[in-house]
């Protein structure tokens, strides 16, 4: 049964209650939920690739205390993509369900076999309990929901003269690398994803084995040498009865816009004209314009997504052979249990990393509160959102010589001419009043206004919370102004919309949005003071306020970029749901995420203002993560043997902690009036700093971390052994020693608690072509003394050096403090290692008795 037909089959069963499934009397009215079930036998990926055990190795099963932890599959000489293997695993899952549930009603949604061995199933709570007690079952987790969290950024990141030139120019940048996107799908008709723009040979990488679904919404021919794979996953959503066929599309097609946007940020074609509302805003390019794109749609406009579908998408992406997975999604809640790392998505991604796949995830848009992080695990590179230096701004000059700044991608009114200002309330037709429609000031219905009053003047409309919610739109207000032949449109901010940051909106006519409530009051005070009102009729008899709009189509450039945006989620990394802090730095890195131009789906509805457009300007950590995915493709292209940890290291150690002016990167600290609450960013705001695309291709030294290191780290968490066994099928007793968070070989050092003193070690490897001598320097966090040995070392190509870092608490303090270690090479390489210490205990109270 094809995927499209399976969706229709499930919908038919759910909508009309056809007994398509095994049933048992008395269960029809029992509440059911989706559960993700993991089996004890290891998944396919444990037998393939890189450092994985060969499937044909007779010793690839092991025993501990007489118990088999995983066994070799029954097939002999097969490949990881052989359908016989997945069919075998599926039959095992079906057999288990039949054995445990014994003919009762259930619905299996997915069989996972590549990254985790398990399935997603719709059952009752009692049935889930019986499954959890089966000797073959390791873990049963209730499904949970997830959510979605550029023309100039290549120049801002220095790609044309830097990273692209090192890889042969944009014509070859990222070639041979496949980036997998777990998102809302893609619009395959967009020119950012065509494969005919260049005469340069562009073969599909041989290591990729994915397919393209063919549906009415995603017809044959949608894929090409650029867009090499596309699937969708929605079974968990369908079982809940919330899948909207009209809005959500049972296909890889993007009915939202978010997935099209993120894919083009990372790997969209170079030189695509950005034309919105008839205005040309330059030419767009992805970070790795010659990389290939594979889409795994698991998020949808009307409801977001669910972990069961996301895990299925990740599992398929890894099996298909993607090199990088980009996740611009985060969970809606902090995972419960022993540690945040133990959840189906993060554990599937751990197996992806084991298979050599680099994983990048958005930090989440839940900032600026401390510990608001929504991406947790050390094997995932977590990206926060920063501004870049391009700004769009316009202004309105009033007749009293006051100029008010605003936003709006719109043209100017005619030069050297002032226009009357007419408020929508004062331009109503005779049969309309404010009492009839309290929202008439928002200019949403052209039939309610006197066109003769508005013609040739500037129409003033109020911008309320209804615009934020999408009930009212800039587009409809502009249409009202155009229908009345207005000279332009002016939006002032309702006082109840406090501190809301507007994305610049393209307006086809002269227009401006005043985002400041204080500036909006200035406008309205001038307007009201200039009116002449008849004392009897109370009607306006003369409009005295005049103004001109200075357009916002031309970009301005600022030296105060980058800065951490207020919405970007912050560390420290929550270790559990209490929450306690983890000894892991999050976020790991900053990338451009604010006001990002990128491709938009032709039917995208996520932003009302960009419906029907080919491009949209969006903000969020969702936009930052694909920047890093694309830059990782450039690193993977240059260093094909780099592990995921080595790629993360190259990006992290070369990052910058300074803005364009040379000052420290600043972080916005409040949602309301964010620019008035900026202070220097810390590693809990920016991780290692703002990505340096060119530097990441020449890092000098790298910090590498293996799958076994991550396993030792997980086994070092108190009480984690049974959870590790449940998720991975591996016994912590197999790991001779455990690694605590501070001793993971990460390009950062984070201590949730420093009790008097500790020694932390890091191992660096020289990947530069030449020998190099390094000197070591450091700035200690407040309340901590630091010593690093050795202070000087010489290291040859491929050689390793161990660094010992001694940290001593010099005061009792519970406020996080920060420092850094710098490794300075005589060949020009500079390696930065951020230091973060939260709780500091300088002595232990000892009670004595006589």
N, C-alpha and C positions, 0 to 999 in steps of 0.2 A: 504494500500500500504506500503510495507516494505521500510526502509530507503534507501537501496541500489537501489531498483527499483525507488524510488522517484528521486534519483540523476540522473539515466539514463533517466527518463521521462523529467526532467528539461533540461538536456543536449540536448535531442532530440528536445524539443520545441525551445530552444535557437539557436541551430545550423541550424535547417532547417525551422525555422519560421512557424512551424505548428500552426494553430489557436487553441491551446489547451486552451486558456483563453478567457474570455469575452472580446469583442473588440467593439470599436466605430470608425466609419469612421473619418479620419482626425487626429488620434492620433498616427498612426504607426511610424511617423518620429520624434515624439517629444522625447526629451532627458528624460530618466528616471533615478532615483537613488533609493537606498535603504534607507528607513527611519525606525527608531524605534519609535513606537507609544505606549504611556502609557495611560491606561484608569484610570478613577477616582475611580472605584471600587477597593477595596483592593485585593491583591493577596492571594493565598491559605495559605502561610506561616503565615499570620496574624491571622489565626485561629487555629494554631497547635503549640505544643511543648513548653516545658519549661514555660516561663512567658507569652506565647501567650494565647489569648482568645480561649476558647473552641468553636468548631464549633457548638455544640448543645446548647450553652448558648443563651437564648432568648434576652439577653441584649448586644449581641456582635456587634450590630450596634449602632452608636450614631449620634445624630443630633446637629448641631450648627446653630443657627439662622434659624431653620426650614429646613436646608439642610442636607440630608443624606450623610455622608462622606464615609461610606462603609456599605454594607448590607450583611446579612447572605445569603449564597448560598441556593438554593432551595432544596438541598438534606438534608435529616435528618441525619441518623446515617451512615456516610461513613468515610473512612480513607483517609489520605493524598495521598496514592498511588492508590486509587480507580480510575479506568479509566473512570468511569461515570462523575467524577468531571472535569477531563481535557477535556473530550468530550463536556461537557456542556459549559465550558469556550471557547473552540474552536468555538462552534456554535454561541456564543455571538459575538465573533470577526468577524466571517463570515457574520453574520447578519448586523453588523455595517458597514462593508465595502460595502456590497450590497446597504444598505440604503443611505450611503453618496455618493458613486461613481456611483450608479444608472446604472449599466450595462456596465460601461466603462472598458477598459482593465487595469488590474492590476495583480500582482502576490504576494500572501501572502507566505512568506518564513517560518515563525515560529509563533506559538502561545505560548507566555510565560504566565504561570499561577501560578507558585509556589512562586517565589521571587518578580516578578513584574507582574502585570496584563496588558498585552499588546501584541503586535505582531510586526514583521518586515515585511515590504511590499515594493515591487518595484512599484513606482508610479512616475508621473511627479511632478514637483514643484507645479503646480497649484492644482493637486489632493491632495498633502500634505497640502497645505494651507486650502483646504476645510475640510480635516480631522481635522486639528488643531482647526477649528471653530466649530466642533461638540460639543454639550453639554455633550457628554459622554467621550470626549477625554481630558486628562490632559496635555499631552506633546507630541511633535513631534520633534525628533532629527535626523539630517542627520547622516547616518552611517559613521564611520571613521576607518582608518586602525590601526593595532597594529603590533608589531614585537616581536621576541624572544630577549630578552635582554641577586670511590675513594679508593685506597688501604691503605692509611696511615692516612687520616683525622680522623677516629675513634680513633686511638692511640693519635694523636695530641690533640684531644678534651678530652682525658682521659676516653673514654667510657668503655673499657674492665674492668678496676679496679674501675670505678666510677659508672656512670649512669646505665650501663648494669647490674652490680653486684647488684645494689639496686632493679632491677626489675627481678632478678632470672637468669641473664646471657643472652647471645645473643640468646639462645634458646627460650626465651619468650619475648624479648625486643620489645615492641610495639604491642603485641598480642591483638587482639580484636578491634584495631583502623583501620579505613579505611581512607586512604589519597587519595583525588581526585586531579588529575593532568590535568589542562587545558593547553595543549601543542601540540606537533606535532604527538602524538600517541605513539605507543609502538611496539616493536618486541616481540611477545609472545613466540617465540622459544628460547629466550635467557635464559641460566641457572640461571641468577639472578632473574628470575620470575617463576621458577618452584616450585611445591609444594610437591615434593617427596624427598627432600634432608634430611628430618628429620623424625624419627618415632614418634615424639611428635604430639599429636592430634592438629588439625589445622582447626577448623570449621569456616565457613563463618559467620561473626557476624549477629545475628538475626535482628539487626536494619537496615541492609543494604538490599535494594530491587532492586538494579540495574541489568541490563542485559548485555549480550554481543551480539553485532551485529555479524551476520554470513555472510560473503561474500567470494568471490573467494580468496581475499588477506588475509582474516581473517577467516579461516574455523572453522567449529564446533570443539570444543575441545581446542580452543586457550586459553580460560579462565579456571581457576582452583581455588583452595582454596586460592592461593596467589593473582593472577590477577582476581579479582572478578567482574569486570565490564569494558566494553569498548564500546564507541560509537564515532561517528564522526559528525561534524557539518560544512557544507560548502555551504549552500544555498546562502548566500550573495555573496560569491566568484563566484559561478556558474552563477548567474545572470549577473555578469560583464563579462563573457566570458573568464576569465583568469584561470579557473581551468584546470590543465593539468592531464588528467587521467593516463598518463604513469608515471609522476614524483610524483604526489601528492596522489594517491590512494584514491578512494572513499570508505574508510573503516577506522577502527582505526589503521591500520598498519602504522608504522613509516617509511616513505621514506626519512626522513631528518637525524635522529639520535639524535636530541636535546631532544625529549620527552623520548626516551629510557634512555638517559644519566641522565636526572633529576630524573626520577622515581627510578633509581637504587641508586642514591646518597641518597635519602630519605629512601628507603625501600627495596633495593636490598638484596637478600639472603647473608648470611654470608659465607665466606671462598671460594669464587669463584675464581679460578686461572686466573690471568691477563696475557695472552700470546698474544703479539703483535709482528709481523714481526719475529716470531720464538723465541723471547726473553721472559723470565718469569720475571714479575715485581712485584710479590707478589700475595696476595689474597685479593679480594675486599669484602666489606660489606657496606650495607646501614646503616644509623644512627639508624633506627628502623627495624632491619632485619626480625622481625616477624609481622610487620604491613601488612595490606592488601592494594592492589593498585586498584584504579578505574580510568580509562583513559577516558578523554573527549577531543577528538582531534578537535581543532579549528584553528590550525596554520599549514601552509604548506610550503614546500621548495621553491616553485617558486614565491610566492607573500606575504608570511607572513599570515596575517589574518585580520578579520574585526569585529568590535564591536558587530554587530548583531549576528554573529556566536558565539562569546565568551560569550555573555549574555545568549544565548540558552544553551551553555555548562554549565555555572555556575548554571543556573536555574535547569537543569536536575540533576547535581551533588547534589544539596541541596535536591531535591525531593527524590533522591535515598538513602539519609541518610549518606553521607560521614561525617566524623568528622572534617576533615581538608581539606582546598583547597589550593593548591600550584600553584602560578602563576609566571612562569618565563617569563612573557611578560609585555610589557609596551606600552602605546599609542605612536603614531608617532608624536603627537603634544599635546600642552598643551590645555586642554579643555577650550572653551570660556565660557562667561557668568558671572553670579554673583560671582561664586567661582569655583575653580578647582574640589571641592568635588562633584559638581552636574554634573555627567556624567553617562551614562547608566551602565557602568561596576562597578563603585564605589558604586552606589546606589543599584545595585543588590547584591553586596557584603555586604552592610549594612543590607539588609534583611537576608542574610546568617548568619551574626553575630547574628542577633535577634533570628535565629533558633538554635543558640548554636554552630555554625561552626567557627573554628579558621581559619583565612585567612592570608596567608603570600605571599608577592609579592617582586620580584626583584626590586631594586632601579633604575635600568637602567644603561647602559654602556655609558653615555653621559658626564662623568666627564672629567677633574677635575674642571671645571668651577663652581663658586658659583651658586646656585639656578638652577642646572641642573637636579633636581629631577624629576622622571617620575612616582612616586607613592605618592599619596597626602593625603589620608584620615586617620584620627586618629583611625578608627576601623580596619585598615589594618596594620600588622606588616611589615615594609619595611626593606629590608636587603641589606646592602652594601657588597662589595667583599674585602676580605683581603687575603694576602699570608699565607701559612703555612710553617712549618720549613723544609720540604723536598725539596731538590733542585737536579736537574740533570744537570751536567755540564761536558764538556770534554774540551780538549785542543789539540793544534797542536804545536809540538816542531820543530822549524826551524833549519836548519843547521848552522845558525849564532848564535845559543844559545839563541834565542828569543822564548819565549813561549806565545802563543796567546790563550785566553779562548774562548769557544764557546758553542753551544748547539747541541744536537743530541743524541738520544737514540740508540747508535751504539757501536759495539765492537771496540777494539783497533787494530792497526796494530801489526805485530809481534814485540815482545820486542827486544831491542838491534839491531834494524835495521832501517836504513833511506831509504826512497823511493824518487825517482825523482818526481818532481812536473811538470805536463804538463797542460798548459792552453788549454781549448777547442779551442780557436782561432788558436793555434799553432799545433793542431792535426787534422786539416781538411783533408778530402780526396781530391784527385787531382781535382775532378769536383765540389768542393764547395769552396766558398769564402765568406768573411764577407759582401761584397757588394751584394751578392745574398741573404743573410739572415742576417739581422741586429741583430737577436736574437739567432744566432747560438751559442753564448757563454753560453746559458742557458742549453745546453746539452739535448735537448728534442727529437732529432731524431737521433737514433744510426747509421743510414745509411750515415750520413754526416761526419763521423770521420774515421781516419786511425787507425784501431785496433792494428796494429803492434806497433805504437808509444805509445799507451795508455797501452798496456798489461804490467802488473806488476808494474805500476806506479800509482801515485795519480793524478786523473783528477780534475782540477780546473774548476768550473762552476760559473757563475755570478748569484746572487739572486736579481732579479729586482722587480718592482711593479707588474709585470705580475704574480709572485708567490702569491703575496698578493691577487690579483683578481681571482686566480684560473685558469688562462690561462696556465701558466706553473706550473709544480709540481715537488716536490722532488722525488716522486716515479718514474716519467719518466726519470729524470736525473740519478737516481740510476740504473735504468734498462739499460740506455746507458752505464754507467760505467761497469756494470756486463757483458753486451754483449761483451764489449771490453776486458774483463778479467783484469780490473784495480785492483790495490791493495786496492783502497779506493777512496772516493770522497770528495772534499773540496768545500764548497760554500762561496764566499765572497760577502759582501753586496754592492749593487749598491749605489753610493753616493746620489741618489735621494730618497732612502728609509730611511728617517730620523727618528730615535727613535722608529722604529717599534718593538714591543715585539713579539718574536716568541714563540709559544707553542713548547715544545720539540717534535720532530718528530722522530718516529721509523724508523731506516734505517737498512736494512738487512746486509749490509756490513760495514766495517770501514768507518766512515764518520764524518764530522763536518760542522756546519753552524756557520760562524763568524757574529754575529748580529751587531757589532760595525763598522761603516764606517771608523773610525780612525784605528782600528785594521786591517780592510780589506786593507787600504792603506799601512800599514806596510808589510803585506803579499805580496802585488803586487809589492812594491818597491824592496823587497828582490828577488822576482821571476825575475823581469825585469833586475835587476842588475846582475843576474847570467847567463843570456842568452849570447850565442855567435851567432851573426847574420852575414850571408854572405853579404858583401857590395854590391855585384852585384845582386844576386837573391833576397836579402832581406829576405831569409828564415832562420829559426833557424837551426843551425848546431850542437849546443850542449846545452843541458839543464843542468844547473849547480845547480839549487836549489833543496834541499832535505829536507825531513821532516818525522815525525812520528806522528800518531794520538793516543792520549791517550783516551780510550773509555769512554762513558757516560752512561753505563748500571747500574752503581752502584750509589745509591742515597747518597747525602751528607745532613747533617742536620745543621741548622743555629739557633743561638740564637736571631737573629734580627726579628723574626716573632712573632706575625703577624704585617703586615703593610697594610695601606689602599692603594689599587691599583689605579693607575692614572685614569683608566677608570670608576671607581665606582662613580655613580652620587652623587652630594653633595647638602646639604641644603644651606640656609634655604628653608623651604617648600614654594613653590609659592602659594599664596592665590587665585590668579586670573591670567588672561592672560596679565596683564599690564607689569610686574607682581609686586604685592605687597607681602610682607612676611606674612606668617600665623603664628599664635601663637601656632604652632604645631611642635614638633621636628621630623625632617626627615633627614637622615635615622634613624631607631630605633636601629639597631644592626648591628654588623659585623659578618660574618661567612666565612669559607674558600671558596674562589671562583677562585683561581689562580692555574693553572696546576693541575686540578682534574681528576684523573683516574676514569672512570665509564663505564658502559655498553654502547655498540654501536649497532645500528641496522645493521643487516646483509646486508641491501640494503641502508644504510644511505649514503647520498651524501653531507651533510653539510660541511664535511671536506674531501677534496680529498685525503689527505695523509692517512686517516684511512679507506678508502673504502675497504670493504671485511673483515675488522677486527671485533673482538668481543668486543673490548674495545677501548676507545679513551681518550686522555688527552686534556681537554678543559678549557677555562678560561672565566669568566664573572660573573656578578651578577646573571645570570641564574643558575649558579652552586652553588652560596651561598644560595639562597632562599630554595632549597630543603633540605639543611643541617638543617635549622631551622624547616622545616615541619616535618622532621624525629624526631628531638629532642622534638618538641611539642607533638608528638605521645607518647613519653616516659612520658611526664608530664601528658597527658590526661589519660594514663594507670594508673598512680599512683594516680592521683586526678580526678576521673571521673566526679565529680560535678563542676570542675573549669569552669568558664565562659571563653569565648575567651579573654576578657581583663585580667583575672587573669593569664592565660597562658602567655600572652604577658608581664605582670608584672614580673612573676617569671623569665622569660628569660632576661628581661632588668635590673632589680635591682641587679642581681648577676653577671652581665657582668664585664669583666676586662678591665682596662684602661692601662695596662702595657703589654709589650712583655715578652718573655721567660727570657730575661736577667734582668728583673726588671725595665727597663727604660720605658719611655712613648711610647705608640704606635705611630709610625710615619706615615705620609701620603705623598704620592707622589703628587707633585704639577704641573707637566707638562707632556704632552704627549711625547715630545721629551726628551730623556735622563732622564727618571723619577727618577732613583736612585740618580741623582745629584741634585735633587730639593726637598728633603724631609725636612719636619718640623713636630713638634709634632701635632698629630691629635686633632681636636676639636670635640664637639658634632655634628657639621654640616658635619663632615667627617665620624664619626664612631657611631653617636647616643650615646647610653649608654655605648658602648664599644664592646669588642670581647666576643662572647657567651661562657659561662662557663657551660658546659653540666651537670656536677655533681652538681654544686651549684644551678642550676635552679630547681633541684628536692627537694631542701631544702631551700626555699627562706626566711623562717621565717615570713615575712610580705608581704602582697600583696596590690596593688592598684586596686580596681575593678571599672568598668564603665559599665553602663547599656545602653540598646537601648534608653531608654527615655533620658538619659544624652546626647547621640549623637544627638537625635532629638532637645533637648534644645539648644545644641551648634549650630546646623544648623539654628534654628530659630533666634539665636542671631546675625546672619550675616545680615548686612544692606541690605534691599531689597530682602531678601530671602523667605519671607512668601509665595508668589505665586509659587515659584519654589519648595519649600518643599511640598506644596499642590499637585502640578503637579506630583511629583515623588512618593510620599508616600500616597496620598489621605488623609493626616491628616492636620488639621488646626493648625497653630501655636498658635491660641488663646486657644487651649486646654492645653497648657503648661503654668502654672501660672508664671513661671520665666524662663528667658533664661540664658544659661551658655556661657560665653565668653571663647575663647580658653584657656587662662591661668588658668581658674578654672575647666576645665575638669579634672577628677581625674586620670591623667596619671602619670606614673613613671618618669616624667621629667617636668621641668618648662621652657617655652619659651615665651619671650616677644618681639614682633616685635617693640614695642615702650613703653618705660617707661617714662611717663610724671610726673615728680617729684616723686611721690610715689604710691605704690599700695600694697594691701594685697592679697595674694594668699593662698588658703587652700587646703590641701590634707588630705584624710582619709585613714588610713592603717588598715588592719585587720590581726590579728595573726592567722596563720594556722598551727603553730608548735604545737606539743603535749603538751608542757609545758609552764607555765608562764615565761615571760622574761622581764627584765628591760633594757631599751635602753637609751643611752646618745646620744645627737644630736650635731654634729659638722658641720662646713661649711667653704668653701672658697668662698669669694664674687667675682663676676666678676669685672674687672676693671671699675671704674666709678660708682660703685653701692655699697651701704652698705646693709647688709643683717642681719636680726634677725629672728630666728625661736623660736616659743614657742609651747609647753613647751620644755625646754632643756633636761629634763629627764622624763621618764614615764615608768610605769609598765603596762603590758598588758597580760591578760589571753587568753587561747585558745578560739578562736571565737570572742574575743572582738575587738572593734574598737577604734581608737584614732585619733582625729582631730589635724592636725598640721597647725599652722598659720605662713606664711612666709611674713615678711615685707621687701619690697625692696624700697630703696630710691636712686634716681639718685644724684650723687655727682659731676657730670660734664656734660657738653654738648658734646655729642660725637655720631657719626653715624657709628662707626666701631664696629662690633659685639665683645662682650667679654663674657668670660665663667667662670663658677665656678661650685661648686657642694655642695650638702648636703649629709652628711653621717649619717646613723642611726646605732649605734654600740650596739649590744645586748650582755648581759652577758653570753648567752649560745653559743656565737660564730657567730651569724648571723650578716651580714653586708649588709646594704641596701644603694645603691648609687642612688642619684637623680641628674642628670645633670641640671645645670642652664645656660641659654643662654639669653642674652639681646642685642638687636641690637641698636635701636635709644634710646639715653638717653637725657632727657631734665631736667636740674636741677632747672630751674626757668622759670617763665612766664614773658615775657616782658609786662609791663603795661604802657600805654601811659596816661599821665595826662595833663590837661589843666587848666590855671588860668583865 
